[in-house]
């Protein structure tokens, strides 16, 4: 399971844990599985989004990140399917960011936060929160 928290108090980064019974969890690493990166769209927060998707290339995970101004955008990461702690590839730039007025103005401004992902034929449907006030739906072709 990928989770927000990370090991040893790194609570704005992503950790990974495993469980034999889904009741008791053990962190797999003593450091974050996915860390923030200075000067990028995910420099302050790295938080898992929807459940990961197992592909032939690996474990594909959409995640939400916040920059130094706490603008929340969406990125992706690909983990090794035989070692879910190993990052194979990661977005250098966000794939989705606040653009509409209702994503920029609300309870928490400048936020798009993807939490749902559904495949619909040849498209991915992204269900997301906008400015912590609205729910949006975006789509992208499956590639």
C-alpha positions in Angstrom: 0.0 0.0 0.0 1.3 3.4 -0.9 0.4 6.1 1.7 1.1 9.7 2.7 3.4 9.8 5.6 6.7 8.2 4.9 9.0 6.9 7.5 10.4 8.7 10.5 8.1 11.8 10.5 8.5 12.6 6.8 4.8 13.3 6.7 4.5 15.1 3.4 6.1 12.3 1.3 5.0 8.9 0.2 5.6 5.7 2.0 4.9 2.0 1.2 3.8 -0.7 3.5 2.8 -4.4 3.3 0.4 -6.6 5.3 -0.3 -10.3 5.6 -3.8 -9.8 7.0 -4.8 -6.2 6.0 -5.0 -5.4 9.7 -1.4 -5.0 10.7 0.9 -3.0 8.4 4.7 -2.8 8.2 6.6 0.0 6.4 8.7 -1.6 3.7 11.4 1.1 3.9 13.0 3.3 6.4 12.8 6.2 4.0 10.1 7.5 1.6 9.4 5.5 -1.5 8.7 8.7 -3.3 10.2 12.0 -2.0 9.5 15.6 -2.8 11.9 17.3 -5.2 13.1 20.9 -4.7 12.0 23.4 -7.4 9.3 21.1 -8.9 5.5 20.8 -8.9 5.9 18.3 -6.0 8.5 20.1 -3.9 6.4 20.2 -0.8 3.9 17.3 -0.8 3.9 13.9 -2.6 0.6 12.0 -1.9 -0.8 8.9 -3.6 -4.0 9.4 -5.6 -6.2 6.6 -6.9 -5.3 3.0 -6.4 -2.4 2.0 -8.6 -2.8 0.2 -11.9 -0.8 -2.9 -12.7 0.5 -2.7 -16.3 2.9 -4.8 -18.4 5.5 -2.1 -17.7 5.0 -2.0 -14.0 2.8 -0.4 -11.3 1.4 2.9 -12.6 0.4 5.3 -9.9 -1.2 8.8 -10.2 -0.1 11.0 -7.4 -0.8 14.6 -6.2 1.9 17.0 -5.4 2.2 20.5 -4.1 4.8 23.1 -5.0 6.5 25.8 -2.9 3.3 28.0 -3.1 1.1 24.9 -2.3 -0.4 24.8 -5.7 -1.6 21.1 -6.0 -1.0 19.4 -9.4 -1.0 15.8 -10.5 1.9 13.6 -11.6 2.6 9.9 -12.2 5.2 7.4 -11.2 6.0 3.9 -12.5 7.2 1.3 -9.9 8.8 -2.1 -10.7 6.1 -4.8 -10.5 8.4 -7.2 -8.9 9.8 -4.7 -6.4 7.1 -2.1 -5.7 9.7 0.1 -3.8 11.8 0.7 -7.0 10.9 3.7 -9.1 11.4 3.1 -12.8 10.1 6.4 -14.2 8.5 9.6 -12.9 6.8 12.7 -14.3 9.2 15.7 -14.5 6.2 18.0 -15.0 2.6 17.8 -13.9 0.1 16.2 -16.2 -2.8 18.1 -14.7 -2.9 21.4 -12.8 -5.4 24.1 -11.7 -6.6 25.9 -14.8 -10.4 26.6 -14.4 -11.6 29.4 -12.2 -13.4 26.9 -9.9 -10.1 24.9 -9.4 -8.4 28.1 -8.4 -11.0 29.7 -6.1 -12.6 27.8 -3.2 -12.1 26.5 0.3 -8.4 25.8 -0.6 -7.4 27.7 -3.7 -5.3 26.3 -6.5 -6.0 22.6 -6.0 -6.6 19.7 -8.3 -6.5 16.5 -6.4 -7.2 13.3 -8.4 -8.7 10.5 -6.2 -10.5 8.3 -8.7 -9.3 6.6 -11.9 -11.6 4.5 -14.2 -10.8 3.0 -17.6 -13.6 3.6 -20.1 -12.7 2.0 -23.3 -9.8 3.9 -24.9 -9.9 6.7 -22.2 -9.0 7.1 -18.6 -11.5 9.1 -16.5 -9.9 11.1 -13.7 -12.3 12.1 -10.9 -10.8 15.0 -8.9 -11.4 17.7 -6.4 -11.1 21.3 -7.4 -10.2 23.9 -4.7 -11.5 21.5 -2.1 -15.0 22.7 -3.0 -16.0 21.0 -6.3 -15.8 17.6 -8.0 -14.5 17.4 -11.6 -14.0 14.9 -14.3 -11.2 14.9 -16.8 -10.3 12.3 -19.5 -7.2 11.3 -21.3 -6.6 8.7 -24.0 -5.1 5.3 -23.0 -1.7 5.1 -24.5 
